[in-house]
Amino acid sequence: MSETATPKQIQGRTGPWEIVLGLEIHAQVSSNAKLFSGAAVGFGAGPNEQVSLVDAAMPGMLPVINRHCVEQAIKAGLGLKAQINLKSRFARKNYFYPDLPQGYQISQFDEPIVGEGEVLVERDDGSTFAVRIERLHLEQDAGKSLHDQDPNFTYVDLNRAGTALMEIVSRPDMRSSDEAAAYVKKVRTILIYLGACDGDMEKGNLRADVNVSVCRPGDYEKYRETGSFKHLGTRCEIKNVNSFRFMQQAIEYEARRQIEIIEDGGKVDQETRLFDPNKGETRSLRSKEEAHDYRYFPDPDLLPLVLDPAWVKEIEGRLPELPDAKKARFQSQYGLSAYDAGVLIAEQAKADFYEAAAKGRDAKLVANWVTNDLAARLTAAGQEISDSPIGPAAIAELVQLIEEGVISSKIAKDVFERMWAGEGAASEIVEKQGLKQVSDTGALETIIDDLIAANPGQAAAVKDKPQAIGWFVGQVMKATQGKANPGVINQLLKAKLGL
C-alpha cells in the first residue's frame, strides 16, 4: 500500500520523462443564494433572471456575506482533513471581462478560510496515495459570455455571476492522468457526502484547472526533498475541464506537447490553455498571469471573516459519515471485500441503497446484486441508482427467496429480468411463473434412480473420479428445467452413488 504517487514515464527521443500534476478544483457551493447577495442560484433559468443589483455591480451596492456558504466551506475543509482558519479575509482580484461587471472578482488571497489538508486517494488496484491540499478558499463566480447567439455580438448572461465557489488547490502530488482523475473523483465524493456541492460536472458545478509539467526522472524527488520548484518544469494550466475522460486526454496530450518542445530545443511558455475534445488537443488561451498581475488587495467593503471556534466545533459534530469511514464500516460490519465496499461507497446514493437492501439479509449476496446485475442494468439504461425501477426492498426480497431456497441463483437472474420489465415483485413472479425450486426429495429420487439405472458406466466412474458427479447434477437440472435445488441434488446423488 503506497502512500506516494507513482510516476508515469513517457519515453521521448532523448530519454524518459515524468509527468507532474497539480489541480485546482472549482466546486459550486450548494446554496439557495449567492455568496454576497440574496439572488437565487439554480440551473435552467432564463438569461439574467437571477441577478441582483449587487451581482450587476450597480453603483453603491455593497456585498453581504452569506453565512450558509461559509458553513459549507468549513464542512468541506473538515472533510478534507484540513486546517480551518478562524480568521480569513476577502480580497479583490482585478481583471476585466464583459461577464465580470465589477471589473474584479471577490476572492481570497493570502488569508484563505481553509489551510493545509490531505486526501487519501485509492487507485484501481486498491493501493493508495496521498495528495496534499494547499488551501481552500471562497470566491464568487463570473457570468457567462455567449458567442454563438449572433454573428456580430457577444451576449452576456449574469445568472452565474456572484455564485459561491470553493476553490480547492492541491500540491503537485499526482504523477499520471489516472491519479489526477482518481483524486478529483475522491474530492467530488467527499463534497457530495457533505452536501457542500452536488458535484454535477455536466452543469459545470464541479470543474478543474489542471497544471501540467514534465521533468526528468529523479527531479521530482529533489523537489519533494527541498520544496523548490526549480527542479520541476514550467507548468501550463488547462482551464475548466469538466469530464474525467477529457481530463485524462488533456494531460496525456499536454505532457507529450511539452516534451516535444523541450526535445526540439525550445522552451515551454507558462500559459493558460484550453482542451478541445473534438481535436483531442490543448490550445493556447492566454499567457499565465501571476498573482501580482491581478493586483490583489483586501476588499474594503468586507470586514475580515472571524469564526467562533464553538461554531466550527458544532459544525464538525454534525458531519455525516464520510467515504473512508463508511468503507471501513462496510468491510467490518458486512464482511465485504475492499473492492466491493469501495464500489458501493463511491456514490452516496448507492451506499444508502445497499444498506437499505442488506438489512437482515445476506450482505455479501446483496452486494453482488447491487454491484453487478443492477449496476449493469442501470448503466445500459443510462439511469442513476436513485431512479432505479427496482428498489432496495425488492432486491432484499429477491435475496431472501435465494436464501430460503425457494429459487436458485440461476432462476433469480430470470426473476430479476422480469422485475426490471415491471412484471411485479419477486415472490409474485415466482408464483405466477411456477419458478419455485424442486426440493421434494421423493420426486428428485425418482429422477436420479432412473438416471443411474440408464447410465451404469457413468455411475461406476464417479467412485474413481468424484468430480464426475457434475454430469449427473447437470442431467437432473435439465430434467427439472433448472428448478431442482442443487444442494438437495448433491446430497441425494452422494448417498445413491456411495460417495
Backbone torsions as a table, in degrees:
resi	resn	phi	psi	omega
1	MET	NA	104.0	-178.2
2	SER	-85.6	145.0	176.2
3	GLU	-115.0	13.8	173.1
4	THR	-124.9	156.4	-177.6
5	ALA	-67.6	153.3	179.1
6	THR	-105.2	119.1	-176.6
7	PRO	-69.2	139.8	172.6
8	LYS	-97.3	122.7	-179.9
9	GLN	-91.1	137.3	175.2
10	ILE	-117.0	127.4	-178.2
11	GLN	-83.5	118.4	175.6
12	GLY	-101.6	-178.5	179.6
13	ARG	-67.1	-28.5	-175.0
14	THR	-105.7	12.3	179.6
15	GLY	129.0	-178.1	-176.3
16	PRO	-78.5	151.1	175.9
17	TRP	-129.7	159.8	176.6
18	GLU	-126.3	150.0	179.1
19	ILE	-92.3	142.1	173.1
20	VAL	-126.8	129.1	-173.7
21	LEU	-131.7	135.1	169.7
22	GLY	-129.1	146.1	-175.8
23	LEU	-125.3	148.0	170.3
24	GLU	-118.6	109.7	-179.9
25	ILE	-93.5	127.4	176.0
26	HIS	-104.3	111.8	-177.4
27	ALA	-115.1	124.0	178.2
28	GLN	-72.4	127.9	-178.1
29	VAL	-69.3	132.7	175.3
30	SER	-71.6	107.3	-176.6
31	SER	-157.7	149.9	177.7
32	ASN	-82.8	-14.9	-178.2
33	ALA	-132.1	164.9	-176.7
34	LYS	-76.4	175.4	-172.3
35	LEU	-68.6	-36.6	-175.7
36	PHE	-127.3	11.0	177.5
37	SER	-144.8	169.9	-180.0
38	GLY	-91.0	7.7	-179.6
39	ALA	-62.9	146.1	-177.6
40	ALA	-69.5	153.5	175.4
41	VAL	-120.0	130.8	178.9
42	GLY	179.2	157.3	-177.7
43	PHE	-96.2	139.0	172.9
44	GLY	102.6	-2.9	177.9
45	ALA	-71.8	157.8	177.7
46	GLY	-68.0	160.8	-177.9
47	PRO	-53.4	131.2	174.5
48	ASN	58.6	30.7	176.9
49	GLU	-93.6	-12.2	-179.0
50	GLN	-122.8	59.5	-175.5
51	VAL	-130.6	123.4	175.1
52	SER	-94.4	173.1	177.8
53	LEU	-63.5	-30.5	177.6
54	VAL	-67.4	-45.3	-179.3
55	ASP	-63.1	-34.6	-179.3
56	ALA	-82.9	-1.2	177.4
57	ALA	59.5	43.1	175.7
58	MET	-69.8	147.0	-176.6
59	PRO	-55.9	137.0	176.2
60	GLY	84.4	-4.2	-179.9
61	MET	-79.1	134.7	-177.2
62	LEU	-116.8	138.6	178.1
63	PRO	-74.6	144.6	174.3
64	VAL	-129.0	125.2	-173.6
65	ILE	-66.1	139.7	177.8
66	ASN	-89.5	111.5	-175.8
67	ARG	-59.8	-37.3	-178.2
68	HIS	-62.7	-39.5	179.1
69	CYS	-65.0	-36.7	177.1
70	VAL	-64.0	-43.4	178.9
71	GLU	-61.3	-40.9	179.4
72	GLN	-63.1	-38.9	178.6
73	ALA	-66.2	-38.3	178.0
74	ILE	-64.0	-45.4	178.1
75	LYS	-58.1	-44.6	-179.7
76	ALA	-62.3	-43.1	179.1
77	GLY	-61.0	-43.2	178.7
78	LEU	-65.2	-38.9	179.2
79	GLY	-66.4	-26.7	178.8
80	LEU	-92.3	11.1	-179.4
81	LYS	53.4	45.4	-174.9
82	ALA	-112.4	163.2	179.2
83	GLN	-73.4	125.4	174.6
84	ILE	-90.8	120.3	-179.6
85	ASN	-86.1	117.1	-176.0
86	LEU	-69.3	-18.0	174.0
87	LYS	-129.1	125.7	175.9
88	SER	-138.6	173.1	-174.7
89	ARG	-144.8	143.3	175.3
90	PHE	-91.9	145.1	-178.3
91	ALA	-130.0	160.7	175.0
92	ARG	-97.0	127.3	177.6
93	LYS	-107.7	109.1	-169.6
94	ASN	-90.0	119.8	168.0
95	TYR	-157.6	165.4	-166.5
96	PHE	-127.3	107.8	174.2
97	TYR	-132.2	153.8	179.6
98	PRO	-59.5	-28.7	-177.4
99	ASP	-92.3	13.6	176.3
100	LEU	-122.6	81.4	-169.9
101	PRO	-60.4	-27.7	-179.6
102	GLN	-71.1	-25.1	-172.0
103	GLY	83.6	4.2	174.9
104	TYR	-156.6	159.8	175.9
105	GLN	-109.9	134.2	174.0
106	ILE	-82.6	116.2	-176.3
107	SER	-137.4	-165.3	173.0
108	GLN	-126.9	140.0	-174.9
109	PHE	-112.7	-90.3	-173.3
110	ASP	-91.0	-4.7	178.6
111	GLU	-130.5	74.5	-178.2
112	PRO	-77.1	163.5	-179.1
113	ILE	-72.6	-27.1	-179.9
114	VAL	-127.9	133.4	-179.9
115	GLY	-100.0	-139.8	-170.5
116	GLU	-73.8	142.4	177.8
117	GLY	-148.5	-165.8	-179.3
118	GLU	-156.3	140.5	177.4
119	VAL	-122.2	130.0	176.1
120	LEU	-92.9	121.3	-173.5
121	VAL	-113.6	139.5	-179.4
122	GLU	-103.6	134.2	174.2
123	ARG	-84.2	172.9	-179.7
124	ASP	-61.6	-29.6	-177.6
125	ASP	-85.3	3.9	177.8
126	GLY	93.9	-14.6	177.1
127	SER	-74.1	160.8	-175.7
128	THR	-125.3	158.7	172.0
129	PHE	-144.6	152.9	-176.9
130	ALA	-99.5	137.8	173.1
131	VAL	-116.3	123.8	179.7
132	ARG	-80.6	133.1	174.5
133	ILE	-91.9	128.9	178.8
134	GLU	-83.4	-40.6	-176.0
135	ARG	-171.3	161.0	166.3
136	LEU	-132.6	126.5	177.1
137	HIS	-129.8	156.7	177.5
138	LEU	-91.6	143.5	175.0
139	GLU	-157.0	165.2	178.2
140	GLN	-97.1	145.5	178.5
141	ASP	-78.8	159.8	173.7
142	ALA	-89.3	174.9	174.8
143	GLY	-80.8	-157.9	-176.0
144	LYS	-134.9	129.6	174.3
145	SER	-93.4	130.5	-179.0
146	LEU	-110.8	115.9	-174.8
147	HIS	-101.1	-2.8	-173.3
148	ASP	-110.7	13.9	-179.0
149	GLN	-88.9	-26.2	-174.9
150	ASP	-153.1	139.9	-178.8
151	PRO	-68.2	-17.9	-175.2
152	ASN	-111.4	-14.4	-172.9
153	PHE	-131.2	154.1	169.1
154	THR	-103.8	129.5	178.8
155	TYR	-96.5	150.4	-179.7
156	VAL	-122.2	127.6	175.8
157	ASP	-114.4	118.0	-175.5
158	LEU	-98.5	14.0	179.6
159	ASN	-55.6	-38.1	-176.3
160	ARG	-83.8	-17.8	-176.8
161	ALA	-59.8	127.6	179.0
162	GLY	90.4	-6.2	177.3
163	THR	-63.8	139.8	-176.1
164	ALA	-74.9	131.0	174.9
165	LEU	-122.0	148.1	166.3
166	MET	-107.2	124.5	174.3
167	GLU	-102.4	118.0	-177.9
168	ILE	-106.0	113.2	-174.2
169	VAL	-104.4	124.4	179.0
170	SER	-97.5	164.8	166.9
171	ARG	-78.4	164.2	178.9
172	PRO	-77.0	70.5	-171.4
173	ASP	-106.8	1.9	-179.5
174	MET	-104.9	142.6	-171.9
175	ARG	-122.1	7.9	177.2
176	SER	-157.1	162.3	179.4
177	SER	-64.7	-33.4	178.2
178	ASP	-64.2	-41.9	179.8
179	GLU	-66.8	-38.1	178.9
180	ALA	-62.3	-45.4	179.5
181	ALA	-64.3	-41.0	179.9
182	ALA	-63.7	-38.1	178.9
183	TYR	-64.3	-47.4	-179.2
184	VAL	-63.7	-39.5	177.6
185	LYS	-60.0	-42.4	-178.1
186	LYS	-66.5	-46.0	179.4
187	VAL	-62.8	-42.9	178.9
188	ARG	-58.7	-44.8	-179.7
189	THR	-61.8	-43.7	179.6
190	ILE	-60.5	-46.4	-177.9
191	LEU	-63.9	-38.5	179.1
192	ILE	-67.3	-43.7	177.2
193	TYR	-57.7	-39.7	-178.3
194	LEU	-74.4	-19.0	-173.8
195	GLY	75.7	16.4	-177.6
196	ALA	-84.9	-22.7	179.2
197	CYS	-155.4	142.0	-178.5
198	ASP	-80.8	-9.7	173.7
199	GLY	70.8	12.8	-177.1
200	ASP	-74.4	101.1	-175.7
201	MET	-76.4	-28.0	179.1
202	GLU	-63.5	-36.9	179.6
203	LYS	-86.2	0.2	-179.8
204	GLY	79.7	13.1	-179.3
205	ASN	-74.1	-15.6	170.4
206	LEU	-142.7	122.8	-178.9
207	ARG	-145.9	166.2	-175.1
208	ALA	-136.2	144.5	166.8
209	ASP	-100.4	127.8	-174.5
210	VAL	-110.2	119.8	176.6
211	ASN	-93.3	118.2	-174.9
212	VAL	-117.2	132.1	170.5
213	SER	-144.7	166.1	178.1
214	VAL	-127.5	152.8	178.2
215	CYS	-150.1	169.0	176.9
216	ARG	-80.3	151.9	176.3
217	PRO	-53.1	134.7	179.7
218	GLY	99.3	-26.8	-177.8
219	ASP	-70.1	-35.9	-179.1
220	TYR	-64.8	-38.9	178.6
221	GLU	-61.9	-36.3	176.9
222	LYS	-64.5	-39.0	177.7
223	TYR	-62.3	-44.4	-178.3
224	ARG	-65.7	-33.2	179.1
225	GLU	-71.8	-41.2	-172.2
226	THR	-101.6	-23.0	-174.5
227	GLY	77.1	5.2	-177.2
228	SER	-92.9	126.8	-179.2
229	PHE	-74.9	-6.6	-178.8
230	LYS	-65.0	-19.1	179.7
231	HIS	-80.7	-12.2	-178.1
232	LEU	-103.4	162.3	179.7
233	GLY	-77.2	172.8	176.5
234	THR	-70.1	132.6	-176.2
235	ARG	-97.4	150.0	171.6
236	CYS	-118.5	142.7	-177.8
237	GLU	-104.1	123.3	176.1
238	ILE	-97.3	117.9	-170.1
239	LYS	-85.3	147.2	164.2
240	ASN	49.4	56.1	175.9
241	VAL	-90.9	123.7	-175.5
242	ASN	-122.5	32.9	176.2
243	SER	-150.2	136.6	179.9
244	PHE	-62.3	-41.2	-178.5
245	ARG	-65.5	-44.4	179.3
246	PHE	-64.2	-37.3	178.9
247	MET	-59.7	-46.5	-178.9
248	GLN	-65.5	-41.6	178.8
249	GLN	-64.0	-43.3	-178.6
250	ALA	-62.5	-42.1	-179.9
251	ILE	-63.7	-47.3	-178.2
252	GLU	-61.1	-44.1	-179.3
253	TYR	-65.8	-46.9	-174.3
254	GLU	-65.5	-39.2	179.0
255	ALA	-61.5	-45.7	-179.7
256	ARG	-67.3	-35.9	177.5
257	ARG	-61.2	-45.4	-179.3
258	GLN	-65.7	-40.1	179.8
259	ILE	-61.3	-44.1	179.9
260	GLU	-61.8	-42.2	179.5
261	ILE	-60.3	-48.2	-177.1
262	ILE	-65.6	-43.7	-177.7
263	GLU	-69.3	-22.0	176.0
264	ASP	-85.7	4.9	178.3
265	GLY	89.1	6.1	-179.3
266	GLY	-89.5	-175.0	-178.3
267	LYS	-129.2	132.3	179.3
268	VAL	-74.5	126.2	176.8
269	ASP	-84.7	136.3	174.9
270	GLN	-75.0	115.6	-175.1
271	GLU	-152.5	168.7	174.4
272	THR	-99.6	133.3	-176.6
273	ARG	-128.1	160.6	175.5
274	LEU	-116.0	148.8	176.4
275	PHE	-98.1	128.6	176.8
276	ASP	-100.3	103.2	-175.8
277	PRO	-66.4	-24.8	179.7
278	ASN	-69.7	-38.1	179.6
279	LYS	-96.2	-12.3	-179.4
280	GLY	68.0	31.8	-177.6
281	GLU	-141.9	161.6	175.7
282	THR	-97.7	151.3	176.7
283	ARG	-136.2	152.9	-175.2
284	SER	-68.0	135.9	176.4
285	LEU	-107.4	-51.8	178.2
286	ARG	-165.8	163.0	175.8
287	SER	-68.5	144.7	-174.1
288	LYS	-74.6	123.8	178.2
289	GLU	-77.8	148.7	172.0
290	GLU	-97.2	169.7	-177.2
291	ALA	-55.4	-38.5	-176.3
292	HIS	-69.3	-22.6	178.3
293	ASP	-67.9	-25.6	-179.7
294	TYR	-85.9	-8.1	179.4
295	ARG	49.7	54.2	177.8
296	TYR	-58.9	140.3	166.3
297	PHE	-155.0	153.7	-177.8
298	PRO	-56.1	135.3	-179.8
299	ASP	-68.5	119.4	-175.8
300	PRO	-71.5	-13.8	-178.8
301	ASP	-90.3	-4.9	-176.7
302	LEU	-126.6	129.6	176.0
303	LEU	-72.0	159.7	172.7
304	PRO	-56.0	147.0	-179.4
305	LEU	-90.9	112.3	-177.7
306	VAL	-113.5	121.4	-176.7
307	LEU	-97.7	140.6	174.6
308	ASP	-78.6	121.3	-179.3
309	PRO	-54.6	-33.8	-179.5
310	ALA	-66.7	-36.0	178.9
311	TRP	-66.5	-43.0	178.2
312	VAL	-61.3	-41.7	179.7
313	LYS	-63.6	-40.1	-179.3
314	GLU	-66.7	-39.1	177.1
315	ILE	-64.0	-42.0	179.7
316	GLU	-61.3	-38.2	-179.5
317	GLY	-68.4	-20.1	-179.1
318	ARG	-97.0	2.1	-177.9
319	LEU	-63.8	140.5	176.7
320	PRO	-75.6	171.8	174.0
321	GLU	-65.4	125.2	-175.2
322	LEU	-92.4	165.4	-171.5
323	PRO	-51.0	-47.0	-177.2
324	ASP	-62.5	-42.9	-179.8
325	ALA	-67.2	-39.0	179.7
326	LYS	-65.7	-40.4	179.7
327	LYS	-61.9	-46.0	179.4
328	ALA	-61.8	-40.1	179.5
329	ARG	-67.6	-40.6	178.9
330	PHE	-60.7	-36.8	179.4
331	GLN	-69.2	-44.0	-176.5
332	SER	-79.0	-42.8	-175.7
333	GLN	-75.5	-39.2	-174.2
334	TYR	-108.3	-2.3	178.3
335	GLY	67.6	29.0	-178.6
336	LEU	-82.9	155.4	173.4
337	SER	-71.5	161.4	178.6
338	ALA	-59.5	-37.1	-178.3
339	TYR	-65.9	-51.1	-178.3
340	ASP	-61.7	-42.7	178.7
341	ALA	-61.5	-40.6	179.5
342	GLY	-63.7	-40.6	178.7
343	VAL	-64.7	-42.2	-176.2
344	LEU	-70.2	-36.9	-176.4
345	ILE	-86.5	-7.2	-178.2
346	ALA	-59.8	-29.2	175.1
347	GLU	-124.5	130.2	-178.4
348	GLN	-60.3	-40.1	-179.1
349	ALA	-62.8	-37.9	180.0
350	LYS	-69.3	-40.1	178.4
351	ALA	-63.1	-43.1	180.0
352	ASP	-65.5	-41.3	177.9
353	PHE	-59.4	-47.2	-177.9
354	TYR	-60.8	-47.6	-177.4
355	GLU	-61.9	-38.9	179.4
356	ALA	-65.2	-37.7	-178.7
357	ALA	-76.9	-31.3	-173.2
358	ALA	-82.0	-10.2	-176.1
359	LYS	-59.5	113.6	177.7
360	GLY	76.6	7.3	-177.9
361	ARG	-116.5	177.3	175.8
362	ASP	-70.4	104.5	-170.7
363	ALA	-61.7	-37.8	-179.7
364	LYS	-69.0	-39.3	179.2
365	LEU	-65.4	-41.7	177.5
366	VAL	-61.4	-42.4	179.5
367	ALA	-59.4	-40.8	178.7
368	ASN	-60.9	-44.3	-179.2
369	TRP	-67.3	-39.7	-177.9
370	VAL	-71.5	-42.6	-174.6
371	THR	-84.8	-19.4	-178.1
372	ASN	-107.7	-81.3	-173.1
373	ASP	-59.7	-51.3	-178.0
374	LEU	-66.2	-44.1	-179.4
375	ALA	-60.5	-41.8	-180.0
376	ALA	-64.1	-42.2	179.4
377	ARG	-64.2	-43.3	-179.7
378	LEU	-64.7	-42.2	179.4
379	THR	-62.0	-45.3	-179.6
380	ALA	-62.2	-33.3	-178.5
381	ALA	-89.1	-4.6	-178.9
382	GLY	67.2	33.2	-177.4
383	GLN	-113.0	153.4	173.4
384	GLU	-87.8	160.3	-178.3
385	ILE	-64.8	-27.5	178.4
386	SER	-66.8	-20.2	179.0
387	ASP	-101.1	8.7	-174.0
388	SER	-60.8	130.2	176.4
389	PRO	-70.8	-16.4	176.1
390	ILE	-106.8	114.3	-176.0
391	GLY	-86.5	175.6	-179.9
392	PRO	-58.3	-40.6	-178.7
393	ALA	-64.1	-35.2	179.7
394	ALA	-68.3	-40.1	176.4
395	ILE	-65.0	-41.8	179.9
396	ALA	-60.8	-40.7	-180.0
397	GLU	-66.1	-41.2	178.8
398	LEU	-61.5	-45.8	179.9
399	VAL	-64.4	-36.9	179.0
400	GLN	-61.7	-40.2	179.0
401	LEU	-63.9	-35.2	177.0
402	ILE	-69.5	-46.2	-178.8
403	GLU	-58.5	-40.6	-175.7
404	GLU	-83.5	0.7	177.5
405	GLY	76.2	12.2	179.1
406	VAL	-68.0	-39.9	176.2
407	ILE	-132.9	157.6	176.5
408	SER	-86.5	166.7	177.4
409	SER	-61.0	-34.5	-179.4
410	LYS	-67.5	-46.0	178.6
411	ILE	-65.3	-33.5	179.9
412	ALA	-58.1	-32.7	178.4
413	LYS	-62.3	-43.2	178.7
414	ASP	-66.4	-42.0	179.1
415	VAL	-61.0	-43.3	180.0
416	PHE	-59.0	-45.8	-180.0
417	GLU	-61.1	-38.8	178.2
418	ARG	-69.0	-36.2	175.7
419	MET	-62.3	-43.9	179.9
420	TRP	-61.7	-35.8	-179.0
421	ALA	-76.5	-3.0	175.9
422	GLY	87.0	24.1	-177.8
423	GLU	-83.0	0.6	176.7
424	GLY	120.0	-169.9	-179.8
425	ALA	-74.3	160.6	-176.1
426	ALA	-56.6	-47.1	-176.9
427	SER	-65.0	-37.5	177.9
428	GLU	-62.5	-45.4	-178.7
429	ILE	-62.9	-45.0	-179.3
430	VAL	-60.3	-43.2	-179.4
431	GLU	-67.1	-47.8	-176.0
432	LYS	-64.5	-40.4	-175.3
433	GLN	-92.8	-0.2	-179.3
434	GLY	61.2	48.6	-173.3
435	LEU	-100.8	6.6	-178.5
436	LYS	-62.1	143.9	177.9
437	GLN	-65.7	144.4	174.4
438	VAL	-85.9	109.4	177.7
439	SER	-114.7	5.9	179.2
440	ASP	-69.2	107.7	-175.0
441	THR	-64.0	-31.9	-179.9
442	GLY	-63.2	-47.0	-179.7
443	ALA	-64.2	-41.3	-178.3
444	LEU	-69.9	-36.2	179.7
445	GLU	-61.2	-40.0	-179.7
446	THR	-60.9	-45.4	-179.8
447	ILE	-63.0	-45.2	-178.4
448	ILE	-64.6	-44.2	179.4
449	ASP	-58.6	-43.1	179.6
450	ASP	-64.0	-39.9	-179.7
451	LEU	-64.2	-45.2	-178.0
452	ILE	-65.5	-41.2	-179.6
453	ALA	-64.7	-35.9	-177.9
454	ALA	-81.3	-15.6	-176.3
455	ASN	-134.3	63.7	-177.2
456	PRO	-62.5	-33.9	179.8
457	GLY	-64.8	-44.4	178.6
458	GLN	-62.4	-42.3	-178.6
459	ALA	-63.0	-40.7	179.9
460	ALA	-67.5	-37.0	-177.2
461	ALA	-66.0	-27.4	-177.1
462	VAL	-62.7	-32.6	-178.2
463	LYS	-65.0	-35.4	178.0
464	ASP	-84.2	-28.7	-176.0
465	LYS	-132.6	82.5	-172.9
466	PRO	-55.1	-30.4	-178.2
467	GLN	-65.9	-14.3	179.2
468	ALA	-69.4	-7.9	177.4
469	ILE	-61.3	-23.4	-179.9
470	GLY	-57.7	-31.7	179.7
471	TRP	-64.0	-43.5	179.9
472	PHE	-65.2	-40.9	178.4
473	VAL	-58.4	-46.0	-180.0
474	GLY	-60.3	-40.2	-179.0
475	GLN	-67.6	-39.7	178.0
476	VAL	-65.6	-42.3	178.6
477	MET	-61.2	-39.3	179.5
478	LYS	-64.4	-42.9	-178.0
479	ALA	-66.7	-27.9	-178.9
480	THR	-102.8	12.8	-178.7
481	GLN	55.6	38.4	176.2
482	GLY	77.7	8.7	-174.7
483	LYS	-95.6	-7.4	-179.1
484	ALA	-71.9	146.3	178.3
485	ASN	-77.3	114.1	-175.8
486	PRO	-57.5	-35.5	-179.8
487	GLY	-64.0	-44.3	-179.8
488	VAL	-66.6	-42.0	178.2
489	ILE	-55.7	-50.2	-177.6
490	ASN	-60.2	-42.9	179.1
491	GLN	-59.5	-48.7	-177.5
492	LEU	-65.9	-43.2	-179.9
493	LEU	-61.3	-44.6	-178.6
494	LYS	-62.0	-37.9	178.6
495	ALA	-68.7	-43.5	-177.1
496	LYS	-70.7	-34.4	-176.3
497	LEU	-95.0	3.4	176.2
498	GLY	69.7	34.7	180.0
499	LEU	-95.1	NA	NA
